[in-house]
């Protein structure tokens, strides 16, 4: 059974997100009230609470979108290698760079890691049938995700001077060139 998406609900959610992002550019996240968000969005508080439980939940929406974009890219990789995985990851980070910078400025960048962590079991299963992949334990997955997250944070804090391809080259050089189990 397909779930029907209510276009009015989706529009309200987008307006609330846009309002919060706008306000975050003006003031600290923790100082932004729900009333300010709803006023900026031209909606009432009831609409906010019908859609979200908190301001943080509003921000999960674009982070979730980034994760889904990453999954789509990974599903279509020409080959499974540390280089292609790194390029895919940093290209998605670059696409969402304004959001990631804003989250980082407000001490909320950990939300990105936590949301991406939710996808690790799916990604592990996605590649399970690839001849170049060895199924990884939960500890390996979170260890690698933490490395990517820290590299992303460092990249952002250093002004994202490198292109996604350049930073991916740096990171993939630290990993095995192939993902075959003999090399990992």
Secondary structure, DSSP 8 states (H G I E B T S, - for coil): ------HHHHHHHHHHHHHHHHHHHHS-GGG--HHHHHHHHT--HHHHHHH-SSHHHHHHHHHHHHHHHHHHHHHT-SS--HHHHHHHHHHHHHHTHHHHHHHHHTT-THHHHHHHHHTHHHHHHHTTT-TT-----HHHHHHHHHHHHHHHHHHHHTT--S-HHHHHHHHHHTS-SS--TTT-
